[in-house]
């Protein structure tokens, strides 16, 4: 999308979210928004507020994942709370963010569906002891969790076979027994998983394959 497209999306966002404004960016090539995000509970009562900085890559937009930094230091700075020591938020499982990046985002939609829920989830956990949408792990454990939850896969050999098929474009007869898991027909079995995997990009799949082979 052109710079005009980003400017239009940001203008639409600012017309709805008055607590934010454009500020000088600490990173070259990024548009910066700073403001307060107000979290409401199910009864529309104020749960809490965070001051945050959002950085959007101007060249890559809409094929980018905004960087979000929590400025108020309300959230403990460790990975148990999905935040770095510098306050940068781990908004979701990297594969899910990668898929959004490849598809392209609309910033206001990304704010509603990813940024706001991240901070709402913090208060939900503080209140109930658990995250609303479940916990997600980091590093290789997070990748393993993703394949389990997204594709129902826990056997490493099966995951490796799927990744190799997706990466190297291996073809199988659609109406014959699935060679990857033994299902009655490939087209009704693992073929859909192969198509879905390709949506995460060749670079990510090769990275995952190397890790599963290692572990």
C-alpha positions in Angstrom: 0.0 0.0 0.0 1.2 3.5 -0.7 2.0 6.1 2.0 -1.3 7.7 1.2 -3.0 4.4 2.2 -1.2 4.4 5.6 -2.1 8.0 6.2 -5.7 7.4 5.4 -5.9 4.4 7.8 -4.2 6.4 10.6 -6.5 9.3 10.0 -9.5 7.0 10.3 -8.1 5.5 13.5 -7.4 8.9 15.1 -10.9 10.1 14.3 -12.2 7.3 16.5 -9.5 7.0 19.2 -9.0 10.5 20.5 -6.5 9.4 23.2 -3.8 8.8 20.6 -1.7 11.2 18.6 1.1 11.1 16.1 4.5 11.7 17.8 8.1 11.8 16.7 9.3 8.3 16.1 12.4 6.9 17.9 12.9 4.6 14.8 13.7 5.8 11.3 11.1 4.8 8.8 8.4 4.2 11.3 5.2 6.2 12.0 4.7 6.6 15.8 1.5 6.8 17.7 1.4 7.4 21.4 -1.6 7.4 23.8 -3.7 5.7 26.4 -5.5 2.5 25.9 -8.5 2.2 28.3 -9.6 -1.4 29.2 -13.3 -2.0 30.1 -14.7 -5.0 31.8 -17.8 -6.9 30.7 -19.9 -4.3 32.5 -18.2 -1.5 30.7 -16.5 -0.4 33.9 -12.9 0.9 33.6 -10.5 -1.9 34.4 -7.3 0.1 33.8 -5.3 2.2 31.5 -2.0 1.8 29.8 0.2 4.4 28.1 1.6 2.8 24.9 3.7 3.6 21.9 2.9 2.0 18.6 5.4 1.9 15.7 4.3 1.1 12.2 6.8 0.5 9.4 5.9 3.0 6.7 7.6 1.2 3.8 6.2 -2.3 4.6 2.6 -1.3 5.5 0.2 -3.0 5.2 2.5 -6.1 5.2 3.9 -5.4 8.6 3.3 -6.2 12.3 3.2 -3.0 14.4 5.6 -2.8 17.4 3.8 -2.0 20.7 5.7 -0.7 23.7 4.0 -0.5 27.1 5.2 2.8 28.7 3.5 2.8 32.1 5.4 -0.2 33.4 2.3 -1.7 34.9 3.1 -5.1 33.4 6.0 -7.0 34.9 8.9 -7.0 32.5 9.3 -10.7 31.8 8.2 -13.3 29.3 5.7 -14.8 31.7 3.7 -11.7 31.0 4.7 -11.7 27.3 6.7 -8.5 27.5 10.4 -7.8 27.1 12.6 -5.9 29.6 12.3 -2.9 27.3 8.5 -3.0 27.4 8.0 -4.5 23.9 4.9 -6.6 23.8 4.7 -10.1 22.4 1.2 -9.7 21.0 0.5 -13.2 19.9 2.1 -16.5 18.7 4.6 -15.4 16.0 3.0 -17.7 13.3 -0.4 -16.0 13.7 1.3 -12.6 13.4 3.2 -13.8 10.4 0.0 -14.8 8.7 -1.5 -11.4 9.3 1.6 -9.8 7.9 1.5 -11.8 4.7 -2.2 -11.1 4.3 -1.8 -7.4 5.0 -3.4 -5.5 7.9 -5.7 -2.6 8.3 -4.4 -0.8 11.4 -7.7 0.0 13.1 -8.7 -3.7 12.7 -5.3 -4.8 14.1 -5.7 -2.5 17.0 -9.2 -4.0 17.8 -8.3 -7.6 17.2 -4.7 -7.8 18.5 -3.5 -4.8 20.5 -6.6 -4.1 22.7 -7.1 -7.9 23.6 -3.4 -8.1 24.6 -3.9 -5.5 27.4 -7.4 -6.7 28.2 -6.0 -10.2 28.7 -3.5 -8.8 31.3 -6.4 -7.5 33.5 -8.3 -10.7 32.9 -5.4 -12.8 34.2 -4.9 -10.4 37.2 -8.6 -10.9 38.0 -9.0 -14.6 37.3 -5.5 -16.1 37.3 -5.8 -17.2 33.7 -5.7 -15.7 30.3 -9.1 -15.4 28.5 -7.8 -17.2 25.4 -5.4 -19.5 27.1 -1.7 -19.2 27.7 0.9 -19.3 24.9 4.5 -20.2 25.3 7.7 -18.8 23.8 10.7 -20.0 21.8 10.5 -23.6 20.6 7.8 -24.5 23.1 5.6 -21.8 21.5 6.2 -23.3 18.0 5.3 -26.8 19.3 2.2 -25.4 20.9 1.2 -23.7 17.7 1.3 -26.9 15.7 -0.6 -28.7 18.4 -3.4 -26.1 18.6 -3.6 -25.1 14.9 -3.2 -28.4 13.2 -3.8 -31.0 16.0 -0.2 -32.3 15.6 2.0 -33.5 18.4 4.1 -36.2 16.6 7.4 -34.6 15.5 7.9 -37.0 12.6 4.5 -36.1 11.2 5.2 -32.4 11.5 8.5 -32.8 9.8 6.9 -34.8 6.9 4.2 -32.0 6.5 6.9 -29.3 6.5 9.0 -31.0 4.0 6.0 -31.6 1.7 5.1 -27.9 1.9 8.6 -26.6 1.5 9.7 -28.8 -1.4 6.4 -28.9 -3.2 6.1 -32.7 -3.0 3.1 -34.0 -4.9 0.8 -36.9 -3.9 -2.2 -38.5 -5.7 -5.2 -36.8 -4.2 -7.4 -39.9 -4.2 -4.9 -42.4 -2.8 -4.1 -43.1 0.9 -2.5 -40.2 2.6 1.3 -40.9 2.7 1.7 -38.5 5.6 -0.6 -39.9 8.2 -2.3 -43.0 6.6 -5.7 -41.4 6.1 -8.0 -42.9 3.4 -7.6 -40.0 0.8 -4.8 -37.4 0.7 -7.2 -34.7 -0.6 -9.5 -35.2 2.4 -6.6 -35.5 4.9 -3.3 -33.7 5.0 -3.5 -31.7 1.8 -5.5 -28.9 3.4 -2.8 -28.7 6.1 -0.1 -28.3 3.4 -2.0 -25.5 1.8 -2.5 -23.8 5.2 1.2 -24.2 6.1 2.2 -22.4 2.9 0.4 -19.4 4.1 3.1 -18.8 6.7 5.9 -18.4 4.2 8.8 -20.4 3.1 11.3 -18.7 5.4 9.2 -19.5 8.5 8.6 -23.1 7.4 12.3 -23.8 6.9 13.0 -22.3 10.3 10.4 -24.5 11.9 11.7 -27.6 10.1 15.3 -27.0 11.3 14.0 -26.7 14.9 11.9 -29.9 14.8 14.8 -31.8 13.2 17.0 -30.5 16.1 14.6 -31.4 18.9 
